[in-house]
Amino acid sequence: MTLRKMVCSALLLASCLLPGRGHAEEIGTVDTVFKLLGPDSKIVIEAFDDPKVDGVACHLSRAKKGGISGGLGLAEDPSDASIACRQIGPINMKGDLKDGESVFSKSTSILFKKMQVVRFYDKKRNTLVYLVYSDKLVEGSPKNSISSVPIMPWHKE
């Protein structure tokens, strides 16, 4: 076996074994393309909480390919996604936040493609910025979306 084949095999195994970061709760879906065989293509809406920042929740919408290959999990989902993050309670940062730190990821194809959400802290404006994008082992997509969360005092009434 050549070195190239061994490296490709190791990368394939690693991509299958490594789970996405974080957990998202599905909020709902809408169908976008009717498929005679298999599930329809759709837009999925999911919610997740920032694992290192209490008081911030994000909602994500993403395209999911249908049909037979989509139903079997073999299709590559489009790189279209949108994100909205909001302060939902008092903000408590757990430890140091690193710019570009991954807060959520989800596999969007059987091999090497992931949708990622990363966080940045704009210290000057006291704002958290969340970026969603899609990456691939060889070539990612420039399609992206951001959401800003100004850190504000939280008053319980």
C-alpha positions in Angstrom: 0.0 0.0 0.0 1.4 3.4 -1.0 1.9 6.2 1.6 -0.8 8.2 -0.3 -3.4 5.4 0.0 -2.5 5.0 3.7 -3.0 8.7 4.4 -6.3 8.8 2.5 -7.5 5.7 4.4 -6.6 7.2 7.7 -8.3 10.5 6.9 -11.4 8.6 5.7 -11.5 6.6 9.0 -11.0 9.8 11.1 -13.8 11.6 9.3 -16.2 8.8 10.0 -15.3 8.4 13.6 -15.1 12.0 14.8 -18.5 13.4 15.8 -19.6 16.9 15.1 -18.9 19.4 17.9 -21.9 20.4 20.0 -25.5 19.2 19.9 -28.3 20.9 18.0 -32.0 20.6 18.7 -34.2 20.5 15.5 -36.8 23.2 15.7 -38.5 22.5 12.3 -38.2 22.0 8.6 -39.8 23.2 5.4 -39.7 21.3 2.1 -38.1 23.1 -0.9 -37.9 20.5 -3.6 -40.3 17.6 -4.2 -38.6 14.3 -4.7 -40.6 11.4 -6.1 -38.3 8.8 -4.5 -36.9 9.5 -1.0 -37.4 12.5 1.2 -37.9 16.0 -0.2 -35.0 18.5 -0.1 -35.6 20.9 2.8 -34.4 23.7 5.0 -33.7 22.6 8.5 -33.9 24.9 11.5 -31.8 24.0 14.5 -30.9 25.6 17.9 -27.8 25.2 20.0 -26.2 26.9 23.0 -22.7 28.2 23.0 -20.8 25.6 25.2 -18.4 28.2 26.7 -20.8 31.1 27.0 -23.9 30.8 29.2 -26.7 33.1 28.2 -26.2 32.8 24.4 -28.4 30.7 22.0 -28.0 30.4 18.3 -30.5 29.3 15.6 -29.2 27.9 12.4 -31.0 27.3 9.1 -29.3 25.0 6.6 -30.2 23.3 3.3 -30.5 19.5 3.3 -30.5 17.5 0.1 -33.3 15.0 -0.4 -33.9 12.1 -2.8 -32.6 8.6 -2.4 -29.0 9.6 -1.8 -30.1 12.2 0.7 -32.3 9.7 2.5 -29.4 7.3 2.8 -27.0 10.0 4.0 -24.9 9.8 0.9 -25.7 13.2 -0.7 -23.6 16.3 -0.1 -25.7 19.0 1.4 -25.4 22.5 -0.2 -23.2 25.0 1.6 -26.2 27.4 2.2 -26.7 28.3 5.9 -27.8 31.3 8.0 -27.3 32.0 11.7 -28.9 34.2 14.3 -27.5 34.3 17.9 -29.1 36.2 20.8 -28.5 36.8 24.5 -31.1 34.8 26.4 -29.9 35.4 29.9 -27.0 36.7 31.9 -23.7 36.1 30.0 -21.1 34.0 31.8 -17.9 33.2 29.9 -16.4 29.9 31.0 -12.6 30.3 30.7 -10.7 32.1 28.0 -12.4 32.5 24.6 -10.2 32.0 21.6 -11.0 33.8 18.4 -12.1 31.4 15.7 -12.9 28.7 18.3 -15.4 26.1 17.0 -18.7 26.1 19.0 -20.7 23.8 16.7 -20.1 21.6 13.6 -22.1 19.1 11.7 -21.1 16.7 8.9 -22.9 17.7 5.7 -21.6 14.8 3.4 -20.4 11.3 3.9 -16.8 12.4 3.4 -14.8 15.5 4.5 -17.4 18.3 4.4 -18.6 20.0 7.5 -20.7 23.1 8.4 -18.9 25.0 11.1 -19.9 27.7 13.6 -17.0 29.6 15.1 -16.9 32.5 17.6 -14.9 35.7 17.8 -14.9 38.3 20.6 -14.8 41.9 19.5 -13.3 43.4 22.7 -13.6 47.0 21.6 -17.4 46.7 21.1 -17.9 44.1 23.9 -19.6 41.8 21.3 -19.5 38.1 20.5 -19.6 37.4 16.7 -20.6 34.0 15.4 -19.8 32.9 11.8 -21.3 29.9 10.0 -19.5 28.5 6.9 -18.9 25.2 5.2 -15.5 23.6 4.7 -14.2 20.7 2.8 -10.9 18.8 3.0 -9.9 20.1 -0.5 -12.0 23.1 -1.1 -14.5 25.0 1.1 -17.2 27.5 0.2 -17.1 31.3 0.5 -20.8 31.2 1.4 -21.2 32.4 5.0 -23.4 34.2 7.5 -22.6 36.1 10.8 -24.6 37.1 13.8 -23.5 39.6 16.6 -24.4 39.4 20.2 -23.6 42.6 22.2 -22.9 41.7 25.8 -25.5 43.6 27.9 -26.5 43.6 31.5 -29.3 41.2 32.2 -32.1 42.3 34.5 -34.6 39.9 35.9 -38.0 41.5 36.5 
